[in-house]
Every structure is written in C-alpha cells, then in structure tokens.
C-alpha cells in the first residue's frame, strides 16, 4: 500500500476509533408523556372558513369550545444500569426548551447524555408554553403578548459577547468575552433553539412541575436560569419528594417565607464567569446567595460555587453548552456522590 494511502487509512481508523471511544448508551426504557394542564372554555368568537392545504376544500372552524391548556411535555431516558439514587429532572430556562440539555450547538454531548452515562434516569421537559408542550390562545388564556428575542439578544445578555453592541451579523465582527468557553462558532445554531415565552404563566408552570414531581416521585431537580424560581418553589411545595436541588445560574429564587421547607434538601448553586462585567447578573447572583444564606440559617445545606474561584474560567450563562461542560458536569456528579445520592 503506498505510504500516503496508508496514512489516510490510518487517520480514518483513528477518527472512527475516537468517535466510538465513548461507551454506547444502553437503556431499559425511554418514552414521553404530557402532565398537568387544565380545560378552559372560550366563547363569543366568530366561526371561520379555513383552507388548511393549498387547493384543498375549506373547513368550518369554530373556535368556541373547550381547550386543553397549560400542560407540560416530558421525555424520559432510563439507563439499563442505574446508579442514581433518584431520577434527575432537567428544567430549562426562559425562551428555551429541553434542547438546552441535549446536544450542544457545536455537536458535542450535552448534560442529558453525560448524566445518563453516569447511570441517572433523566427526565427532560419542555415547560408550559414551550416546544412540544404546545400553546394556548392568547390573550384569552395566555395573558399578555409573547416575548421573542432577536439574534443579538442572547449574545449580549447571556455573557457570550462583551456587553451591549457586541453582536454583529458578521461572525468575524462579533466581540466575544476574552477566554469565553461558549462555542461561538456555533452561535447561529444556538439561536435556532429559541422559542417565544410569556411572562404571565409562572403559576401554571409551577403547577405543571408539581404534577411532574407527583407523577415521578422522589427525585433530584436540576434547573437553569428562569427555572430557578420554579425549582425552589416546587421544592417548597414538595419537600418530601425533592431530594436535592441543583441550580445553574438561577435567575430567581423561592418564597422567603417558606425557606424552612428547604432545610432538608441539599442544594448546589453554580455561577459562571464574567458576572462582574454584566449589568444584571451581580444583582441576580446577590439575590441567589442571600437566599442560600437564608436556607443555611434555617439549618439547611447549600453549596455556592463560583466557577472562576475554583479555576474553571470562561463560562457563559449557558454553562451546559460551553466547551468545558463536561468539566462542570463532573463537578456536579462529584457533589451528588458526596451527598450520598448515588448507588
């Protein structure tokens, strides 16, 4: 075999070996379900004739009647060899869906796969109003208008770019924070994950998450950003079922009047980098730390980890997507092991 052909063949084999280096994921079951929600009745609307398919026959659509609304979508993956003491529930942030925890925008494994490989049963949700959970008529049911984000907004607000006006349609002109771990070359793929969100559906979302916990039973909750509020409040509502809470940059906290309900729930709060350079995150972090202190004052256990302080630098708000996401996931896995939550 000519030397250059041998070299190409060897490189191909090495590439294939690298791609197969990770052990295959073996499941005992997987599936999905919807949970929560309610029926509402809408009346007083005009009947319409709608042509659903070009060239088709118009159909009479009467919008008056009952609607199923405010349900949540949950997909689950159960490993053949389970090592987690309880199922791990992953709850995404605002304007996003369960895709947050799946494959990263640049094609690496996300935390769903990471924790599944570690033997955790993983339940990944699309919350009320997001993705496969579906919508409801608005403003009849979903009050207020939905909020949509421009392509520039997450770049400048999620501590990927260097503040306001750091985004440019030309990737070569975007101003990225120095040492950023976010896969900026795949940013345009990241914004494709965005979905509309409402600011008036928190109660419905909390009700759906409580229904999920009630259905699954004792569990560990992992939350991100907007879901911080949901995680703490659901834990306060179901302290007997939530066995641990992991909050990745929570944008909100629970009810200060019910902080005692969290004293028996070990909690880990993780913050990324560049917080002091942001206009909003110093205040949100301060609120999170203050809430953690109130839990500890009530006799609870809370570990607050600022990644740069332990030598893990460059993380954006989307820590689970950053290039060092496996390193941070390993930190979380170690915390779970030390808390006796594995088997």
C-alpha positions in Angstrom: 0.0 0.0 0.0 1.5 3.4 -0.9 2.6 5.3 2.2 0.2 8.3 1.7 -2.8 5.9 1.2 -1.7 4.0 4.4 -1.6 7.3 6.3 -5.1 8.3 5.1 -6.4 4.9 6.1 -4.8 5.1 9.5 -6.2 8.5 10.1 -9.6 7.3 9.1 -9.4 4.4 11.5 -8.2 6.7 14.3 -11.0 9.0 13.6 -13.5 6.2 13.7 -12.0 4.9 16.9 -12.2 8.3 18.5 -15.9 8.6 17.5 -16.6 5.2 19.1 -14.4 5.9 22.2 -17.4 6.6 24.4 -19.3 3.6 25.6 -22.8 3.1 23.9 -25.7 4.2 26.0 -27.9 1.3 26.9 -31.4 2.0 28.0 -34.0 -0.2 29.7 -36.7 2.2 28.5 -37.5 5.5 27.0 -40.6 7.5 26.2 -42.6 10.6 26.9 -45.7 11.9 28.4 -47.6 15.2 29.0 -48.5 16.2 32.5 -50.5 18.9 34.2 -52.8 21.4 32.5 -56.5 22.2 32.6 -59.5 22.7 30.4 -60.8 26.1 29.6 -63.8 27.3 27.7 -63.7 30.1 25.1 -66.9 31.6 23.7 -68.0 34.5 21.7 -65.6 34.1 18.8 -66.6 34.2 15.1 -66.7 31.0 13.1 -64.2 30.9 10.2 -63.7 29.0 7.0 -60.1 27.8 6.8 -58.2 26.2 3.9 -55.6 24.1 5.6 -53.9 22.8 2.4 -53.4 24.9 -0.8 -56.1 23.8 -3.3 -58.0 21.9 -0.6 -61.6 22.2 0.5 -62.2 24.9 3.1 -63.2 23.6 6.5 -65.5 25.3 9.0 -63.5 26.1 12.2 -65.5 27.1 15.3 -63.0 28.5 17.9 -65.7 28.3 20.6 -65.5 25.4 23.0 -63.1 23.6 25.4 -59.3 23.8 25.1 -56.6 21.7 26.8 -54.0 24.2 28.0 -51.0 24.7 30.3 -49.7 21.1 30.0 -46.1 20.2 30.0 -44.1 17.7 27.8 -41.7 15.3 29.5 -39.3 12.9 27.7 -37.5 10.2 29.8 -34.5 8.0 29.4 -33.9 5.1 31.8 -30.4 3.5 31.8 -30.0 -0.2 31.9 -27.5 0.1 34.8 -28.9 2.7 37.1 -26.5 4.4 39.6 -28.5 7.4 40.6 -30.5 7.0 43.8 -33.3 9.1 42.4 -34.4 10.3 38.9 -32.8 13.5 37.7 -35.3 16.1 36.3 -33.9 18.7 34.0 -35.7 22.1 33.8 -34.7 24.7 31.2 -34.6 28.5 31.3 -36.6 31.3 29.7 -37.2 31.3 25.9 -35.7 27.8 25.6 -36.8 24.2 25.7 -35.4 20.8 26.8 -33.0 21.1 23.9 -30.9 23.1 26.5 -29.7 19.8 28.0 -29.2 17.8 24.7 -26.5 18.0 22.1 -24.6 21.3 22.2 -24.8 23.7 19.3 -21.4 22.6 18.0 -22.3 18.9 18.2 -20.8 17.7 21.5 -22.7 15.7 24.0 -24.8 17.7 26.4 -25.6 17.1 30.0 -28.5 14.8 29.3 -26.1 12.2 27.8 -23.4 12.9 30.4 -25.7 12.1 33.4 -27.4 9.2 31.5 -23.9 7.7 31.0 -23.3 8.1 34.7 -26.4 5.9 35.4 -29.0 8.6 36.1 -32.6 8.2 34.9 -33.1 11.5 33.2 -36.5 13.3 32.7 -36.2 16.3 30.3 -39.1 18.7 29.9 -40.5 21.3 27.6 -42.3 23.5 30.2 -45.7 25.1 29.8 -45.9 27.3 26.6 -42.6 25.8 25.2 -41.8 23.4 22.4 -43.8 20.2 22.4 -45.9 21.4 25.4 -47.9 23.5 23.0 -49.5 26.9 23.1 -52.9 28.2 24.1 -54.9 31.0 22.6 -53.7 34.4 23.7 -54.7 36.7 25.3 -57.7 34.5 26.0 -55.7 32.0 28.1 -52.0 33.1 27.9 -52.3 36.6 29.1 -50.1 39.3 27.5 -48.1 39.0 24.3 -45.3 36.5 23.8 -41.7 37.7 24.0 -39.4 36.9 21.1 -35.7 37.5 21.1 -33.6 38.9 18.3 -30.5 37.1 17.3 -28.4 39.7 19.1 -30.1 39.5 22.4 -28.7 36.2 23.9 -25.3 37.0 22.6 -25.2 40.2 24.6 -27.3 39.1 27.6 -26.1 35.6 28.2 -22.5 36.8 28.7 -21.2 35.4 25.4 -20.5 38.7 23.8 -18.7 41.6 25.6 -21.9 43.5 26.6 -24.2 45.8 24.6 -23.5 46.2 20.9 -21.0 43.3 20.9 -23.1 41.3 18.4 -22.7 41.8 14.6 -24.4 39.8 11.8 -20.9 39.1 10.5 -19.4 36.5 12.8 -15.9 37.9 12.2 -17.0 41.2 13.8 -18.6 39.8 16.9 -16.9 40.9 20.2 -16.6 37.8 22.4 -15.7 38.0 26.0 -12.0 37.1 26.4 -11.4 33.4 27.1 -15.1 32.6 26.5 -15.9 28.9 26.6 -19.1 29.3 24.7 -18.9 27.6 21.2 -19.2 31.0 19.4 -18.6 29.4 16.0 -22.0 27.7 16.5 -23.9 30.7 17.9 -26.1 30.9 14.9 -27.2 27.3 15.5 -27.8 28.1 19.2 -30.3 30.9 18.4 -32.4 28.4 16.4 -33.4 26.9 19.7 -35.2 30.0 20.8 -38.9 29.9 21.3 -41.5 32.5 22.4 -42.1 32.9 26.1 -44.8 34.6 28.2 -44.2 36.5 31.4 -47.6 35.7 32.9 -47.6 31.9 33.2 -45.4 31.2 36.2 -48.3 29.8 38.3 -49.3 27.4 35.5 -45.7 26.3 35.0 -45.2 25.6 38.7 -48.4 23.6 38.8 -47.2 21.5 35.9 -43.8 20.9 37.5 -45.5 19.9 40.7 -47.6 17.4 38.7 -44.4 16.0 37.2 -42.8 15.5 40.6 -46.0 13.9 41.9 -46.0 11.5 39.0 -42.3 10.6 39.1 -41.9 10.5 42.9 -38.8 11.2 44.9 -36.3 13.0 42.6 -33.5 15.4 42.1 -34.2 18.6 40.3 -31.6 20.5 38.0 -32.7 23.9 37.0 -31.3 26.7 34.8 -31.9 30.4 34.8 -35.7 31.2 34.8 -36.4 27.7 36.2 -34.5 28.7 39.4 -37.7 30.2 40.8 -39.7 27.1 39.7 -37.2 24.7 41.2 -37.1 26.4 44.6 -40.9 26.8 44.8 -41.7 23.3 43.7 -39.2 22.0 46.3 -41.0 24.1 48.9 -44.3 22.6 47.8 -43.0 19.1 47.8 -40.1 18.9 50.3 -40.7 15.2 51.0 -40.2 14.4 47.3 -37.3 16.7 46.2 -34.2 15.0 47.5 -31.7 17.5 46.1 -31.7 20.7 44.0 -29.0 21.8 41.6 -29.4 25.4 40.4 -27.3 26.5 37.4 -27.3 30.3 37.5 -30.8 30.7 38.9 -32.4 34.0 37.8 -34.9 33.8 40.6 -35.4 32.1 44.0 -38.2 30.7 46.1 -40.6 32.1 48.7 -38.6 33.7 51.6 -41.5 33.0 53.9 -41.2 29.2 53.3 -37.4 28.8 53.4 -37.7 26.3 56.3 -39.2 23.8 53.8 -35.8 23.6 52.1 -33.7 22.8 55.1 -33.6 19.1 54.4 -32.9 19.4 50.7 -29.1 19.6 49.9 -28.7 22.4 47.3 -25.9 23.3 44.9 -25.8 26.7 43.2 -23.4 27.2 40.3 -22.4 30.5 38.7 -20.2 31.1 35.7 -17.7 33.8 34.7 -17.9 37.5 33.8 -20.7 38.2 36.2 -19.0 41.4 37.5 -18.9 42.7 33.9 -22.7 42.4 33.4 -25.3 45.0 34.3 -27.9 42.5 35.7 -26.1 39.4 37.0 -24.4 40.9 40.0 -27.8 41.7 41.5 -29.2 38.2 40.5 -26.3 36.5 42.0 -26.5 38.5 45.2 -30.2 37.5 45.5 -29.3 33.9 44.9 -26.5 34.0 47.6 -28.8 35.8 50.0 -31.5 33.1 49.6 -28.8 30.4 50.0 -27.8 32.1 53.3 -31.4 32.1 54.5 -31.6 28.4 53.8 -28.4 27.8 55.8 -29.7 30.0 58.6 -32.8 27.7 58.8 -30.5 24.7 59.2 -30.1 23.7 55.6 -27.1 22.8 53.4 -26.3 24.9 50.4 -23.0 24.9 48.4 -22.5 28.0 46.2 -19.8 27.5 43.6 -18.4 30.4 41.6 -16.5 28.6 38.8 -13.8 31.1 38.3 -12.9 31.0 42.0 -12.1 27.3 41.7 -10.1 27.7 38.5 -12.9 26.9 35.9 -13.0 30.0 33.8 -14.7 31.4 30.7 -18.2 30.1 31.3 -21.2 31.9 29.9 -24.8 31.8 31.2 -25.2 28.6 29.1 -22.8 26.6 31.2 -24.2 23.3 30.0 -23.3 24.2 26.4 -19.8 25.7 27.0 -16.8 23.8 25.7 -15.9 22.8 29.3 -19.3 21.5 30.0 -18.0 18.0 30.8 -15.7 19.5 33.5 -18.6 21.3 35.2 -20.8 18.2 34.9 -18.1 16.2 36.6 -18.1 18.8 39.5 -21.9 18.2 39.8 -21.5 14.5 39.7 -18.9 14.6 42.4 -21.2 16.7 44.6 -24.1 14.2 44.1 -21.8 11.4 45.1 -20.6 13.2 48.2 -24.2 13.8 49.2 -24.8 10.1 49.1 -27.2 10.4 46.2 -25.7 7.6 44.0 -25.9 3.8 44.5 
